[in-house]
């Protein structure tokens, strides 16, 4: 933990908003490394990526991960570059090839957690802790509450680690436990035995270990190590400890010092005890290397100004780009049509509920996480234990019942409007954090509520317990937000699936152009080198899939009618959840019905006990998924829908799968591909949407590449990409084939969106690489269709103009005399079409005659 007395490092020159760093990328390209695409494959792709026009390769995590990992976030060894990816020699070869082509490397850093792998011996620090307990030199590496579990039989007061890995209760699994020398085996698991215990009878042997083997279901309520969100197989690392930071970052810092690695993307900083302290330590260790953080900003929240970084990884900008290309009024009507679709009634406009159904869904999702049997119940109980210890030591804070403390914490987590507060023990409380905590409790004067709020904000003085509560509350708040909203609510309220992205606000669809311009000017002023994204390895739908769905918001009634017709064609009552019984219901925030479900009406896995509109809601998501990703085969479709249903936790879940429900869901999805009356309608609608989706795709791409910030392209997104949630979006991309097509993309070909997008991407990237883009200045069109044009200048010699809400534009009769005043000093050349336009008032119909977007530069 950074102390109050520790001086803040100066903001590194490489990330200062007032001066452009030499090391800041002009654009980066994200590569998902995995056994099917290694560092050797990345090296082969370097010439293509240089020709595309990026300045940096953005590599997924490089350190040794669990065997077969396709993402790299499950680190097992910080001491070496992954041998599965080719090892350090292959990384150095990649860096050398990149340098020869003028490219540099950014790498993804995972400071928050490590894997609990199978076999466990692969994580040597954890292995030693399991063997030697709290006396292990590595005991401080991991965030373990040793007080939460009774210790071994001969040291009951010292605690032990709960390992919830058994397939059933311990008594049912004893015959599957095998002692093999100094190792205890259970299926593929290997666990160390405490020295001197290997010859004991099994029951005594188990009682003498520094870990307790347990049924996996006990993790929710008894787990005593902090995890990444709710994933038992990812154990949190205490990187706030200097020796842990040094050991876990030594390889990457050495490679940076040697010029192999140039910058860093920091994964999930909100999981850290002290994000600012960690980032300051990293900035000192690297001399201010280019660094961005995966910080999820909610609503109008801003990145803390005292973090020594270049900015975020770009979800805040994704929300603005999607927003300005979404019809606000139409999206609101679509939400009303969704509610009507679920009940089979006629649409009657936008939702009038207070709070908005999307907000209600988010609150319910948060509440479910911290329920007595919720996925984060163990984390809440840890906070209750800390508060009780504080009360036992300080009479002024005593006599708060555990159930009342738990209820206050649940209320606070449920109502908290952001990911986490940034209160730090020993420092004054940031006003925003104090306001958010108290607002979440509704200004309650209840003594227990006030105690919990004060502890969360670090306002009750210093001490080991007070400091721990403040830190643990913030870390738990981040997990509740991520799991309760993005991984639960965003799979439950499906009115506008394209807006249910990380950091998204589906309850506030659409963004006025003036607000978009305000955001761009803020970004330019405060974080000019912040990363910006449209698609990532974590987006639930790629940018081009969302571009299609945005068109539906412009035609909500027609789309709702079409969706109803598709449901009829598929068989109205045959879908999953259409009958009563186990797992067939839907929560009130999802079904929009008049029923009321209390927490008591849900079982331990979050399932409702009443029947609702599960089939209709499943259909709504099914039809949206088909439109977003068409053409899509049955296996991809079923995988995405099953994941959505399990994440929603209303009819089935990862921990309590309902086989009958899941089989019905899969059967309904697969039946689409064999339904001769349905396939032509789906293909016909996608074809009808194509001109408008094309406009959205190209508009989003050009905005991404020309607004302030550093655009990060996700692998394969330089051409149309219609992927769904992981693992669908993490497959291997054929960059060799893209390299071949790049040579034929010098000019766009009418009707070939892939060629158009590739040409636009290369053109804009080369423009960025050839010159700094100047100050951002909004440009305003004049005429009856002015609201359908979004335009701005970058300095005196670059202008971007894109079409927004293209379906509405077409229905209204096109541009109809609308003009854009191009700045003086022309003529202006559209780099995408090579057409020339004079300065002054130019008819938009002429400017965008060939394409729905234009990238203009002045002749020198």
N, C-alpha and C positions, 0 to 999 in steps of 0.2 A: 504494500500500500504506500502510495506517495504521501509523505507527511506534509503538513501545512507549511513547514519551514523550508521545504525543498524548493530552490529557485526554479522557476519555469525556464526552460531553454528558449533562446530566441527562436522565432519562427524560422525554420530553415529557408535559406534563399531559394532552394529548389521548390518550395511550396508557398512562397510569399505571393499573396494576391496582387501585389503592386508591381511585381516584376516577373517576366516570363522566364522560367528556368531553362537552362540549356538541356537539362535531362528530361523535361516534360515531353511526353509523346505528342505527336500531331494526331495519331490515331493508333489503336491497338487491335489485335486480332486474337480472340480467345480460342485456344486449342485444348480440347478435352483429351488429355493423355490417359492411356489405359493399355492393357496388354495387346489390344487389337490396333492401337495407334501409339507407337512408342516415340521416344526421342529421336530414333533413327528415321522414322517416318516424318517427323516434324522437320528434320534437316533436309529431307528430300523436297519438302514443300516450300523451303525458303525462297527460291527464285520466283515462284508464283506469288507469294505474299509480298515480296518486294515489288514485283510488277503491278500488283493490285494497288499499292500505294500506301500501305501502313508504315509506321515507323517502329513499332514494337510488336513482338510476339508476347501474348499474354498466356502463360502456361498454368494449367491446373496444378494442384499440389505435387511436389517433386519428391518429398521424403518417403522412405519405405513405408508402404501401407499394407493392410491385410492382404493375404494372397488372393489374386484375382480381382482386386478392387478396380472398378470401372470409373471411380471418381477421385480417389486419393485423399478423402477427408478422414479416413480411418487410419491415421499414422500409427505405426508400431515401433519405429526406430528413427529417432531424430539425428542419428549419427551418420547417415549415409543417404545418398540419392538412390531412389528406388532401382533395384536390380531388375525388377519386372519391366521398368521403362527403359532400361539400357545402362543405368548406373552413371557415375560422375563422368566417365570418359565420353559417354554419348552426349551428356549435357554440354561438356566443353566443345565437342565437335559441332553441336548445334550452335553454340554461341559464336564459334569461329566462322561458321558459314553465314550466320546472321550478320556478323560484323563486316564480312566481305561485301555484303549487299546493302550495307548502311542501316541495318536493323539492330535493335537492342531487345533485351529480355525483361519482362515483368513476370514475377512468380506469385502464386497464391500461397499465403502463409496461414497455417491452422494453429493459432496459439492456445485455443480454448480447451482442446480435448485430444485424447488418444483412443485407440481402439482397445476394447477387451476382446482380443482375437481368439480364434480357435485354430490351433492350440494356443493356450494362454502363454506358453513360454516365449512366443514371438515378441511379447512386450516385456523386455527384461526388467525395467524399473518396477512394473506392476508385479511381476513374478517374485521379485525380491520382497516386496511389501507383503504379498500373500504368504511367503515363507517365514518372514521374520517379524511381521506385525509392526506395531508403532515404533519399535527400535530400529527398523530398517533405515539406512541412510536415505532411502527414497520415500519414506513415509510422508514427508512434507511436499512431495511432488503432487499428490492427489488430494482432492477436496473430500476427505472422509470424516464423518462425524463418528468418532470412536465411542462416544458416550451413548449412542443410540442402540447398540447391540451388546448384550452381555458378552464378556470375554471368554477365553478358553476356561476349561474347568479349573485349571490351576492358577488362573489370573482373571477372575470374573470382572474385576473393576477396570480392566484395561481396554475392553471392547474388542470387536472384530468386524470384519467386512462381510456384509450380506452379499452372496453371489446367487442371484435368482436365475439359475440356468437349468434346473431340473425340469423334466417334462411332466412330472406329477409330484405329489407330496413325497417327502423324503422316504417314508416307510415303504412306498410303492416302488422306489427306485434303488433300494439298498443292494439288490442283487446285481445291479448294473454298475456298481462302483467296484473298481479293481485296483488294488495296491500293487504297484510295479516298482520295486526298489524305493526310491525317494519321491515317487510320483504317484498321484491318485488319478486314475483314468475314469472317465465317464463318456461313453461314445467317443467322439473325436476330441473331447476336452482333456487337457492335461494340467493338473494343478500340483504345485509343490507341496511337499509335506514338511511340516515343522521339524527341524532337526531333533532326532531322538524319539520320534513317534512312529516310525514306519513299522515297528514290530508289534504294535498294540492291537488288541481286538478292534474290529471296525467301529463299534459304537464309541469306544473310548478314544480311538484315533480321531474320529470326527469331532469329538468334544474338545480335543486338545489343539485344534488348528486355529490360526488367526483369521479364518474365514468361516462363514456358516453357509453350507450348501442348502439351497431352498428352492421350492417350487417357484417357477417364473412368475406366477400370478401375485406373489407376495411383494413384488417390486413396487407396486403402486403405493402401498401403505407402510412398508418397512425398509425400503432401500435407504442406505445411509452413506452413499457417495453421490456427489453431484454429477449429473450427466449432461450431455448435449440434448437439450429439450427433454424428450421422453424416451430416448434411445438408450437402453441398458448397456448396449455393446459399445458405447462411447463414454468413457470416464473423463471427467473434467480434470484439467491440469492447473495447478496454482502458479501460473506464470508470473504472478506478482512477486514471488520470491526471487531475489536476484540470482541465486544459484540455479533455479529452474529455468529462468529466462536464458541464462548463459548456456546451459546444457542443451536446451531445445532449439536455440537459434545459432549455435556455433557454426554449423555447416553453411547455412544460408548467409550468415554475416561474413564468413571467410570467402565465399564465392562472390559476394558483393565487393569486398575489399580487393579481390583479384580481378575485378572487371567482368566477371562471367555473367553476373546478375545485376540489373540496373535499377529495379524498382519493385514495389511490393503491393499486392492486394491483401488486405487483412480480413480474414473470414470471421464473421460474427463477433465483433468487439464487445457487443453488449453482454456477452456471456462472461466477460472478465471482471475481476473484482474492482479494478481501477483502470478503465480504458484509457483515460488521459495519461496516467502514470506509465502504462505500458507503451503508449505511443511516444511519450517523451524519451523513454529509455531507448526505444528503437531509433528515434531520430538522432540521439546522441551517438549510438553505435554505428550509424551509417553516414553520419555527417549530413543528414537531411535528404536522404534519397527520396525520389518520387514515391509517394505512398498514398493509397486510397483505402477507404474502410467500407465494409459492407454494413453500413449504418442505415437502418430502416427509419425513415422520417415519416411521422404520421400527421396528417392535416397540415397545419401551418408551422409545424415544428422545424427548427433550423439546426444545422450541424453546430455543435459547440465551437465557439470561436477560439477557445484555448487548446484545441487539439492540433498538434503540429503535423497536419496532413494536407494533401492537395485537394481533398474532397471525398465524396462518397463514391460508391461503385455504380451509381446512376439510376436507381429505382425511382428517385424523386423526379428526375427528368422524364423517365418513361411515363409516369403518371400524367405529366403535363402534355407530352406529345400526343398520347392517346386521348387525353381530355379535349384538346383543341380540335381534334378530328372526330369527336363524338357529338352528335346532336343532343343537346341537353333536354329540350322539350320532348323529342321523340323517345329518348331513353327513359324519361319519367313515364310516358304513356306505355312504353314497353313493360315497365315494372308493373303497371296496372293490368296490362294484358296477361302477364305471367300469373298474377293472383287469380284472374278470371279463368285462365287455362286450368289451373289446379282444381278449381271448384266446378268447372264446366259451365260457368255463367258468362254473361256478356260483359266485355270490358267496360269499366265506368271511369276511366281516367287514371291518373297517377295515384300511388298509395297515399292515403291520408292518415295513416297511423302515426302516433307519436309515442315513442321514438319511431323513426323510419324502420321498416322491416329489416333492412340491412344492418342498422345499428343494433336492433334487438337481437338479431342473429349473432352479432359479435359479442354482445354481453352474455348471451346464453352460452356461447362457445367458451368464453373465459370462465364462466361459472362452472361449467361442466369439468373443466380441467382441475379445479380446486375443490370439487365436491368430496365428501368423506371417502368415496371410493374412486375418485377421479384420477386421471393419469399423473397429476402432480400433487396428490395428497401427501406423499412422503415429504416433499419440499415444504409444504405448508406446516406439517407437523414439526419439522426441524425448527422453523421459526417460532412455533408455539413453545417448544422446549427452551429455546434461548430466552424468550420473554419470561418464562417461569423462573429461570435461573436468575434473571435480573431482578425479578420481584423477590426471590428468596434472599438476595444479597442486599436489597435496598427496600426497607419497609414502605417507603413512599410509593413504590410501584407494585406492592404485593396485593394478593387476594383477587386477582383477575382469573376467573375460571377458565380452564383450558378450552371448553366449548365456546365460551364467549370470545376468547382471543382468536380462535379459529374462524368464528363467524365474522369478526371484524376484518381479519385478513382477507377472507373471501370477498367481502364487500369491496375492499380496497382494490384487490386485483381485478375484480369484475368491472369496476367503474373507471379504472385508470386509463386515461386517453392516449397514452403513448407507450413506447416499449419499456422504458424504465426511467426512474429519476437519476440524477447525477449528483446527489448529495454525497459528500465525502467527509468521513470522520475528521473532526478538527478544523473544518473550514465552514465558512458561512454558507447557508443553504441557497442554491440558485433560486431566484424568485419563481421561475417557471415550474421547477420541481415542487416547490412548496404549494403553489397554487393548484397543480395537478393532483397532488395527494389529498389536499383538503376538499377539492371539488369532487373527487371520487367518492368521498364519504358524505357528500351532501352537507358539509358544514356541521356534522354531528357534534353534539356536546357530550355524548356518552363517554364516560371516563375510559372505558376500554378502547373505544374508537380513537380517542385523543392520545392514549398511550401508544397504540400501534402507529398512528400517524407520526408522533414525535420520534419513535424509535426508527421508523423508516427514513426519516429525514436527518437522523443523527443529532437530534436536539436535546438529548438527555445526558450530555457530557461524554467523556471518553472512558474507555474501559474495554477489555477484551470482548465481553459479551455485547456491549452496546455497539462497538465497531462491527462485530460479526453480524449482528442483526441488520444494520444499515446496508452492509455489503450484500448479504444473502437475500435481503428483500429485493434489491435492484436486480440481481441475477435471476431470481425467480420471476419477477415481473416480466422480464424479457422472454422467458420460456412460456409464461402464460399467454402473452400477446402473440407470439409466433404460433404456438400450437392451438390456442383457442380461437384465433381469428383466421389467420392465413391457412392453417391446416385443419380447420373444422368449419367455422362459419362460412368461409368462402367456398365450401363444398355443399353447404346447406341452402343458402339463398342464391338461387341460380338465375334470377331474372336477367342479369346482364353478365354472363360468364366471362366475356372478354375484359371486364373491368376487375375481375377477382384476382388481381395479381399482387405480388409482394409489395406492400406499401400502398395498395390501392384503397380507394374509398368508393365502393359501388353505391353508397347512399348519396353521393354527391357527383353524379355523372356529368360529363361535359365541362368545358372550360372556355370562357369567352376569350377571343383573341387579345383583348386588352390585358387580361390577367396572364395570358401566355407571354406577352411581351414584357410584362412586369417581372415574371419569373426569369426570363432570359437576361434581363438587365441586372437582376439580383445576382444571378450566377456569374455573370461577367465581372461584377464588382467584388463579390465576396470570395468566390471559388472558381476562378477562370480556368483552372486546370483540373477541375473535378471530372471524373469519368462519367460518361453518359452511355446509356444502353437502350436497346429495344427488345432484344432477345438475350437470354442467358441460359445457363444450365439449370436454373431454378424457376424460370417462368413457366406458368401452367399451360400457356399457349404461346407459340412464337408470334412475332410481330405481324406476319402476313396472315396468320390464322385470325388474329384479332382484327386485322384490317377488313376481313370479310364480315366478321360479326358486327363491326361498327356500322355497316350498311343496314343491317336489320333494325338498328335503332332509328333509322330514317324512315322506316316503313313498318312501324310496330303492329298496326292492326292487320295489315296484309300478312305479315310473318306469323302472327298468332293464329290467323285463320288457316294458313298453310300447315303449321305445326299440328293443329287439330285434325286437319285432313290426313296428314301422315299417320297420326295415331289411329285414326279410323281404319286406314288402309292396312296398318300393321295388326289390327285386332284390338279393339278398345279395352277389353277387360283381361287381356292375357299377360300384361306386364308384371314385373316384380312388384311386390307390395300391394297388389290389387285386391287381395283378400285380407281377412282378419287373421290374427295369430301372431306367433312370435316373430318379432323383427319386421312387421309389416307396416308399422306406423310411421308418422312423421311429426316432428315437433311443431309447435304453434308458430314459430318464426319462419318455418319452412313451408307449412301447408297453408298459411294465411286463413285458417278456419277459425271458428269462434270458440274452439275448445281451449281449455287451460290445463297445462301440465306443470305440476310442481316438481321440484327435484325428487320428491318422494315417489313420483310416478315412474321414475326411471330406475332401471336396475343398475348393477354395478358397472356395466359397460356402456352406459349412456343411452340404452335403447328405451324408447317410449313404450308404454303399456297400452296404448290405444291405437286403433287403425285410423289412418288418415289418407292422404293423397299421394302415397309413395309412387304409384304407377305413373300418375300424371307428371309428377316432378321428375321422375326418371326419364320419361319420354322427352320432356323439355330439354333436359341436358343431353340426351341422346341425339336429338335433332340438331341442336347447336354444335355438338361435337362433329357430326357428319358434315355439316356445312363448313365448319372451321378447317377441317383436315382433309376434305374430299380431294382426290380419291384416297380412301383409307381401307385397308383390308380388315377382315373380321377380327383377327388376332390383336392388332393394334387397338381397334375400337373397344373390344372387350377389356383389354388390359387397362385402358384409360378409365373406363366406366367403373370397373371394379375398384380401382384405386380411389376414385372419387367417392364411391359409396362407403368404402371402409374408412376414409378420412372423415366423412360426414358423421359416422358413428350413430346413425339413426335407425338403420335397418340391419346393418352388419358392421363389423369392425375388424381391425387387425387382430385384436386379442380375443374376440368372440365372433368368429365368422359364422354367418347363418347360411348354411349350405343350400337350403331351399331357395332363399332369396337370391343368392349369387347365381345359382343355376338358372333361375328364371330370367335374371338380368342378362346373363350371357346368351341365353337362347333367344331373347327378344332382339338383342343387338345382332346376332348372327343371322337371324331371319331376314334382316334388311337386305342382305346380299342375295337372297333367293326369292325375293318378292317381286314378281314382274310388274306389278302395278305401282310399286313404290320407287324402284330404282330410277325410272325415267323422270319422275317428279323431282327427286333429289338432284340428279344431274342437270335437269332443266333449270332449277332454281340457281344452282351454283353458276351455271352459264349466264343466266340473266343478271346475277350480281357481279359478274366478272368485270365489266367496264368501271363500275364504281369501286370495287375492291382494288382494282389496278390503280385508280387515282389515290386511294388511301395508302396503298403500299408504297408508291413512289413518293407521295407527300411525306410520309413518316420517315422514309429513308433519307430524303434530302434535308428535312429539318434536323434529323439526328446528326448529319454530317456537316452542317453549316451553322448551327447555333453555338453559343459559347460552351466551352468544355472540351473534353477529349473523348471522341466517340470510340467505343469499344464494340467491335463487330463480333458477333458469335459465329462460330465456324459454320460455313455453308449459307449464311444469311445474306451474302452478296447476290444470291439468286433467291427467288421465292422459296420460302421454307414454311411448311405447314405441319409443324410438330406439336405434340402435346406434352403433358407433364412427364417428368423423368420416370422411368428411364427412356421414354420415347425420344426425348430431345438430346440424349447423350450418346447416340450412335456414332459410329465411325463415318466421317465424311470423305468422299473421294475427291481430294484436292487435286489429284492429277487430272481428272476429267475437267474440273473447273479451270485448271491452267490451260487446257486445250481450248475450252470455250472462250477464255479471256482473249486469246489471239484473234478471235472472230467477232469481238464485241466492240470494235472501234466506233461503229455507228449503230444506233438502234434500228430494229426492224419492226415495222408496224405489226401489231398482233402478237409479238413475241415478248411477253413480260419478262421472262428470264433474261433475255438479251438486254432489254431496256434497263432492268435493275442492275445488272452487272456493269453495264456501260455507265450508268449514273454513279454507281459506287466508285468505280475506278476514276472517273472524271473528278468527282468531288474530293476524293482522297489525294489525288495528285495536285489539285489546287491547294489543299491544305498544306501539303508537303512543300510546295513551291514558294509559299509566302505566308506570313502571319495574317490571319483574318483580322480586319480592323474593328473599330468600335461598333457595337450593335445599335442599330437605329430602326425603329418600326417605320414601315411605309404603309400608307392608307390608300385604298382604291376608292373611286367615286363612281356611283351609278347604282342601278337597282339590284345588282348581285354582288355588291361590295363585300358583304359579310361572308361570301364564299371564297374570298381570296385572302390568304395570309402571306404577307410580304415584309421583308426587312432588308436593310443594307448592312454589310460588314465593311466599314470604312468607306472610302470614296470609290472603290473599284469592284465591289462584288454585291450582287443583289440576288436574293432567293425569293421565288414566288411559287406558292403551291395552292392547289385547289383543296377546299375543305367542304364537307357535306355534299359530295358530288351528286347523289341521288336527288336531293332537294333542288340542287341547281338545275339538273336536267328537267325535273318536273315543272320548274318555274319558267322554263323557256331558254335556259342558257344565260350567257353573259349580258346580252341585251344592251349593248352600249356602255358597259362598265369599262372604266379606264384606270390604268395605273400610271402615276407620274414617275417616270424614271429620272434619277438625278442628272443634273447637268454634267457635261463633259463627255457625252457619248461620241460616237455610236456605241451601243451595247451589243455584245455577241453572246448568244445563248450557247454555252459550251456543250449542251446536250444535243442540240440540233444544228449548230453552226449558223443559225439564222441571225441576221443583224437587225437591230431596232434602234431608231433614233432616240435621243434624250427627249424628255417631255412626256406629254400624255400619249400613252400607247393603248389601243384597245386590247383588253385582256383576251378577247376572242382571237385576236391576231397573235398575241404573245404566246398563248397556249394552244395554238392551232394544231400542233402535232402531238404534244404531250400535255398531261395535266400539271406539269411542273416546269419551272425554268430556273437555270443557274446562269446568271449573266455576269460578264466581266467587261470592263472598258478596254478598248484597244489602247495599247501603250504608244 
